[in-house]
């Protein structure tokens, strides 16, 4: 029987017997790859390891330690969760259970409107481990739409999903696919999955939450179980340790403990007030941003917090973004909305007069507060709020200026993020989707310019094919924090839509009218969100240049108070944020309190220090205090640290 030849990711080929599967290919490459394999990519399509291969196929084996492999593990574990719940709660209905970042979830509708308790998780997890031990194979089944409706007739959420399948969707024309673990359990799913439940086991159920069906609060509320799953017990334990550390760093907890901000219920959900200490950190962030923008040739603008509906009709926000906007207000015969974005008003500033190519690139910058009505279920401290301030800029340029302007912008982004202590960057380049506005040639030019900027900056990136907005390709920058978490940060987006809607023009060197390219750009994203990320990155221990209080001076006894006060005053006169604390309780208690306040420096003044003009220096994170440090030497050290914005996450 004739064999077949497949191509591997490195371009090499492998000859296999006719009828070979992806698992056979993994075995042919080597037993190590077979042990690690969980799925395959066949001609760029996800597939189970049991998928038969054809001559000429391009095949990549997906391993458990890859991002794609972990998604397969987590999706398969979600199926095991559903099977366990349906066995433990006869009559339960199950909805969807996708993999998510670092884990998975599944939504359930329990009989009689019952809810899971936290205690139920241990019972469910025990049953899941029994299913894993049974080594149940994941067997793919394809069926017609009608067969699917019959198979899942007693599962209304699955029925609704199948009824939404259009001809041409699914595994084959009009078909749906499912995976069966046992004769009694089958789940609607596109796959792929691991070969059997025995490939699973490094998982933990985390918590229970409520979730509306399809995310719509008008629908029934379901019970959602979250879990995490990994390729090994070691990876699972590392993740759980990271979660414990993340809880210690939670910006909401630290915001209260360090007196930075809070959310008064009298104001409303998702609307934050900053206290003096938090306000000071925020001002330092904003002042640094302003100075950098001024040096970068940006012009500062200011716009109102609300505008007439006609502006948002013209910009398209009422067509595309109305669900995320606050309700309108009727005044003097006009309808007003709190602004969800600053960009429509920046269009009006550009259009306030005739523009020449000599004025371009024109860089408009604003720290503009916007309002978006996020659903209460997604609010998360200042990381996801309803009112926030964006460091928003819009750059208008000629087509020839686009590539160098984007390269300069990306360098600006990286420089600013590094100033706040971030060094690990990744990016995604989102390209033209199937439905788009503008000309393909414009899209190609903008996408090439964005790619060029990434290559010049040397930032690792992946191309997210077809994931750009309908009006623009973009770069999304990601950072990794002190404990390895990935955060989506700055965005650079080339927009074809708004310049058309607002009829933006400039007079070129040829004396003809041309439409400029426009780039949306936010570096922090929002001041509030970046503030929250900084709190968690540094665990509340801000670097000295950002710390609300940089130094606290303590006397050993209360008869040293005047000397402590004098040193604090001297530091203040030098431009540092220093305070002193009276010696009305033991020194050890005062030092402990200062450390709990996460201050960069604690100075202690005793008899010898008063005589010599020195102090004991307790630097945050140091193994032991330094004795007899001259005040002048400490001041120079502090100045160097602040002026150079030195950072060292705790």
N, C-alpha and C positions, 0 to 999 in steps of 0.2 A: 504494500500500500504506500502511495506517495506521501511524503512528509510535508511539513510546512516550515516556513521561515518567518520569524518575527524580528522586529527591530527594537533594541533596548534604548534607554534614554541617552546613553553615551554614543549612540550611532552604530554600535556593533550589532551583529545579528546572531540569532540562535536557531539552530535547526532542531525541530521537534517532530515526534510521530503525529500523524493525522489524528484528530480528536483530542489533542492535548489541551489542558486547561491552564489558567493562569497559575494555579498551584503547581502544576507539572513544570511550568517554566521556572518558578521559584526553586523547586527541588533540583532542576537541572543546573541552575546557577550555583547552588550550594545549600547544604543543610542549615547553615546559619541564617540565610535569607528566608528559607522556608519557615523556620521557627519564629522569625520576626514578622512575617507577612500576615496582614489582616484583610487586604483587599487589593484591587488592581485598578490601573487606568488603562483602558483599551481604546486606542485612538482618541485619547483625551476624555473619554467617558468613564465615569465610575462604574466598577463592576465587581461582583463577587469573585472569590478565588476559584470557584467551581465553573466559571464562565468558559465555554469552549473558545479556543482561538482559531483564527482563520489565517491563511497564508497572506503575508504582507502586513499584518497588524503591527501597530506601534504599541508596545506594552511597557508600563512601568509598574513595578510591584510596590504597593503602599505598605510601609512598615508601621508597627505600633508606636514607635517613638517620634514619628513625624506628626505635624499638625493634622494632616489629612487622616492619618491612622488613628489618632486620638479621637477624631470626630466619629469614626466608625466604631471604636470601642464604646464611646459614650452613647451613641445612638442604639447600639445593641444592648447596652445596659439599661437604657430606657425601656426597651421592649420587655426585658426581664422584670423590671419594676411593674409594668402594666400587668404582666402575667401574674405576678405575686398578688397584686391588689385585687384583681378579678377573682382569684381563688379564695382570698381571705374575706372578701365582701361580695358574696354572690348577688347578682343583680346590679352591680356597679356599672356605670357607663364611662368609657374612656374617650378622650378627645385627641389631643396631639402630644407628642413627646420628642421634641427635637434635641440634638446636641447644641450646646451653647458654649461660650468661652469657659474653659476649665470644668465643664460639667454637662448636665442635662437636666430636663424636667419632664414631668408628665402631668396632664390635667385630668381630673376625675370628677364625676358627678355621682355621689354616693346615695344609696337608697334612703328615702325619707328625709333627704336634705341634711344627712349627717355630715360631720366634719372630722377630719383626722386630728388626733392629738399628737403632741410630740412623743408621747409614750408609744404610739402606734408605729413610729418609725423603726424601732428596734425589732418589732414583730415582723414588719414587712421585710426588713433587711435580712432577718434570719431565713425567711422563706426564699428570698432571692438567692441566698447562698446554697440552699438546697437545690434550686433550679440549676445553678452553675455546676454543682457536683453531679447532677444527672447527665451532663454532657449532651444536652439536647441540640440537635442540628438546626440551623436556620435554613429553611427550605423556601425558595422563592416560588411563588405561584402567579401566573398571569391569567387574567379573566376579562371577560367583556364587562361593559358597564352594568348591564342587567345582572350578570352573575355576581358582580361586586355588591349590588344593591340587595340581592338575595342573601349573600354570605353574611352581610353586616346588618341585616334587617332589624335586629334587636339593639343596634348601636346607633342612636340618632345622630351623633356628631360625625361618625364615619359616613353615614348616609348623606349628610349635608355636604361633606367633602366630595364624595363621588358624584353627587348631582351637579357639582360645580365643574366637573371635568368636561372640557370641550372635546369634540372630535379632533384627533390628531395629538392630543396630550397623552401622557402616560407612557407605558412601555411600548405599546404598539398602537395602531390606529384605533383611537377610542377606547383603548384598554386601560385597566388599572392593575397595579401589581400589589402583592401582599407577601408577607413572610409568615410561615407557620413553624412553631417550635414543637408543638405536640398536636395530636388530633383535636384537642380541646381549645387550643389557643392559636389565634391567627390575628395579625395586625396589618392594617393597610399601610403600605410603605413602598417607597421607590428604592430603598437600599442605598449602597450595599451594606452587608453585615458580615461579622466574623463567621467562620465556618460553623462554630458551635458555641454553646454557652460556656464550655470548659475554658475557652480563651479569655474569659472575663474573671473578675474576682477582686481586683484592686479598686474597690469603690466604697463610698460611704454616703448614706442619705443625710442631708444637711438640715433641712427645715421645711415647714409647711407654710403656704401663703394662699391667699385668695387671688383669683384671676378671672376676669370676665371672658367668656367664650369669644374668640376672635378679637380680643382686646377692646370690645365695645361695651361700655357700661350699660347699654340698653339690653344686653343679653344676660343670660343666666350666669351667676357667679359660680365658678368651679373651684375645686380644691387642687392646688398645685404642690407637688412634692419636688423639691430640688435635690439633686445629688451631684457628686463629683466622681469621676472615674479616670484611672490612669493605667499605664502599661505595666506598672510594677508596684509592689507595696512600698518600695523605697520612694518612688516618685509621688505616691499618694501621701506618705508621711511628710515629705518635704512641702507639699502643697498645703497640708493641714497646718504645719508649722508656720508657713507664710500667712495663712489666714489668721492665726493667733496674733502674729505680729501686726497684720493689717488692722485687727481690732484694737490693738494697743495704740495704733497711730490714727484711729478714726478721727477725722477733722471735726465731727460734731461733738464728740466727747472732749477733745482737746480745746475746741473753741470755747466751751463752757469753763473748763478747768483753768485755762490761761486768760480768761476774761477778754476774748477777742470779738465775739459776735453772738447774737442769738436771734431766734425767730419769734417775735411776740405774737401770740394768737390774736391780739386785738388788731394787728395789721393784716394778717391773712397768710395762708399757706404759701411757702416758697418765696416770701418777701423778708429779707434779712436786714437787721440793723447792726452796724459795726460799732463796737465800743472804742474808747480812746486808744487802747493798745492795738486793737485790730485796725482801727482807722489810721494809726501811724504807719503800720506795716504797709497798708494799702497805699498811703500817700507816697511812701518811698518807692514802691513799685511803679506808681504812675509817674512820679517825677523822673525816674530813670528812663521810662518809656518816652516821656516827652522830650527829654534831652537827646536821646538817641534819634528820635524822629526829626527833631530840629536839625541835628547834624547831618541827617540823611536827605535833606532837601524837601521835607514834607511841609505843607502849609496847613495850619490849624483852622478847623471850622467847628461851628457849634450849631446844632439843630434842635427844634422843639421836641417834646416828648409825645406829642400827638399831632394828628393831621386829619384833614377831610378824607372821606372815603374815596373821593375822586382820584386822589394821589395813588391810593393802593389799588384802585381799579386799573389805572394806567400802568402801574408797575407789574400788575399780574398777581399781587399777593392775595387779593380777595378771590381770585380764581383758583389759585393753587395752594394757598396757605391759610384760608379762613378758619379752619378748625383749630389752628394754633394761635389765633388772635383773641384778645380780650373782646368782650361784647361792645357794640358801638354805643355812643352817646349822642343824643339828639339835642342840638342847641341852635337857636336862631335859624331854623329851617335847614340846617346842614347836619350831616352825620359825621362824627369824628371817631377815630380809633386811636388808642395808644399804639405807638409804632412798634412793630415786631422786628424791624431792621432799619438801619440808618441809610442804606443805599439809595432809596428813592429820593431822599432829600439832597443827597450829594449830586444826583443827576440834575436837580434844579439849580444847584450852585454852579455846576459846569455850564448850564444853559443860560446863566444870567447875562452873558454877553457873548459876542462873537469870539471864536478862538482861532489862533493861528498855529501852524506847525512849530513856530518858534517858542510857543509856550509849553510844548510837550517835551518830555513827559510831565504831566501835571499830577502831583501827588497830594491828595486831600486826606487829612487825618483827623479823627475825632474820638475822644473817649465818650461814647454815646450810650446812654442808658436805654434799653429796650425792654419790652414786656411781652411775654409769651405765655399763654394759658396752658401750661403743662398739666396733664392729668395728675391728680393727687397720688396715684399709685406709683408714678415714676419720679416724684420729687425725692431728692436725696441731698439734704443739707444745702451747702452752697455749690456743690458739684452739679446739681440739677435744680435750678430755681426758676421762678416766674418773672423776676425782675433782676436784670444784671447789666453790667456795663461792658461794652465791647471796645477793645482798642482797634477800631475799625479804620481801614484805609481803602481808598479807591484810587487806582492809578490809571490815568488816561494817556495813551501813547499811540504813536504811529505804528503800522505793521513792522517797519524796520527796527523799531525800538523794542519790540516785544521780547525777543530772546535775551538781549543783554539786561533788560529791566527785570525779567524773571530771575535771571542768574544773580543779579544784585539783591533782589528781594529774598531769595533763599539764603544767601550768605548773611543777610540781616537777621533772618529768623534764627539761624544757628547761633550767631553771635549773642543774640539776646537770651536765648535759652541757656547757653553756656554760662552767662553771667549769673544765672540763678541756680547753677550747680548741676545742670543736666549735661551728660556727655554721650549717652547712647541714643542714636537717632535711627529711625527707619521711616520709609515713606511708601505711599501708594499713589500710583498714577492712574486716575480713573479716566477712561477713554469714552468715545462716542457711543451712546446707546442706540438701540434700533429706532427709537422715536426721538427726533431732535429738531431743533430750529437752527437756522443758519445754513451756510454753504459748506459742503464737505471739504472744500479747499481751505476754508477758514479753520475748520476743526483740525485738519491735518497740520496747518501751520502752528496753531496754538499748542497742539499735543506735542509736536516736535520741539517747540520752544520750552515746554515744561520738562520734557525728557532731557533736553540739553542742560537745563538748570540743575537737575539732579546729578547728571554726569559730571558737570563742572564742580559741584559741591562735594562729590564723592560719597553721597548718601546712599546706602543700600536701599533698593526699592523693588517693589513688585508691580507689575502692570495689572490693574483690575479692569479687564476688558469689558466694555459696555456698561461700566458702573458710574460713568459721569452723569451729572444732572442733564435734563433735556436741553439745557441752554448753555452748557459749558463743560469742558474737561477741567480737571483740577488735580492738585497735589495735596494730600493729607499727610501732615508730618506727625510721627509718633515718637514718644520718648519712653524710656524705662526709668522707673524711680529707684530709690535706694534698696527696695526689696524685690526688684525685678518685675514689677507690674508695668504693663504697657498702657499708655494713655494717648488717646488721639488729641493732638494739640492744634497747631497752626494749619490754616488752609490757604492755599493760593489757587484762585479760580479765575479763569478767563471767561468773560461773559459776553455773549453775542446778543442776548435778548434785550437787556435794559438799554443799551445804546440805540437799538432799533425803536423800542417803545417810546423813548424820549427824544428821538430824532437828533441824537448828538452828532455834531459835525465840527470840522476844523477846516481852515483854508490851507491848502498845501502849497509847496513851493511852485507848483504849476498854476496857482491861482484858482484851482478848482476846489469844490467841496468834497470832503472825504469823511467817512465815519471812523472814529478812533476805536482801537481795541481798549477794553476796560478790564482791569484786574481787581477782583475782590481780594482783600487780604486782612486777616486778623491774626496777630502773633500769639497773644495770650489765649485767644478764643473769647474768653470773658475774664474780667479782673477777678470776679468772685470764684469762678471755677479754678483759675490758676492759683489763687490764694489757697483754696482748699487742697489742691495738689501739693503745694509747697508745705502746708502744715503736715500732711501725711508723709511727704518725702523726708522731711527733717524731724518727724515725730514731735513737732512743736518747738524743737530746739533750733530756731532760726540762726543762720550765720550772723556774725557780729554786725555786719553792715545793715541787716534787716531787722535785728532784734529790737523790740520796743524799748527794753531796758538793756543796755550793754554791760553795765557794771553796777553792782551793789557793794557799798562799803560798810563794813561792820567793825565796831570797836570790840576788843576782847571783853572789856567791862564797860559799865555805864559811865565811868569817869573818862573813857576814851571817846565818848560821843562827839565832843567838839572837834577832835582831830579827824574823826570819820566824816563829820559833816563838812569840814574844811576841804578834805581831799575830794569828796564828791562834788563840791562847788568848783574846785579847780578843774576837774575833768569836764564839768559842764561848760566852764569858760573856754575850754579847748574845743568845744563843739560836740562832745560826746554825751550820750544819754545815760547819766549816772544818778544814783540815788543812794541814800544811806538809811540804815535801820537802827533805831535806838537799842541800846543794850539793856533792855528791861526783861530779858529772859536769857537762859543759858546760850552761850555761843553756838554749841552744837545744834540746838534747835533752830537758831537763826540760819545757820549754814544749810541745814536740811531743807528749810523752807525755800531758800534761794535756789537750791538744786531742783526742787519740785517745780519752781517757776521757770526752770530751764534757761537760766541766765548764762551768757557766755563767760562772764568773769565775776568772781567774788573776791574782794580785797578785804583783808583783815589787818587791823592796826592795833598794835600793842605798845607796851612801854618802850621797847628797844626801837620800834619803828618810828615813834614820835621823836625820839632823840636823833635818829639817823636819817629821817626823811624817806623812809622805805615803807613797804607793805608786804604782807604775805599774799601771794597770788594763787587762787584756786581757779584754774582754767577748766572749763567744762570738758569732761572726757579724759583729763589728765590722771595719771596713776596716783600722783601725790602732789601736795601743794609745794610751791616755791617760796622760800623764805628770804626776807631781806631784799626784795626787788626795789631798786630806786624808782621813785615816782616818775622821773624824766624818762627812764628806760621803758617803763610800762606805757607811758603816753606815746612814745615813738612806735612801740610795738603795736599798740592799738590803732594808731593812725595808719600804719602800713596795712594792717588787716582790713580796715574800713575802706581806705582809698583804693585798694586793689580788689575789693569785693571778694575776698577769699571765702571759699565755701568748703564745708566738710560735713556731709550728712552724718547724723548720729548712728 
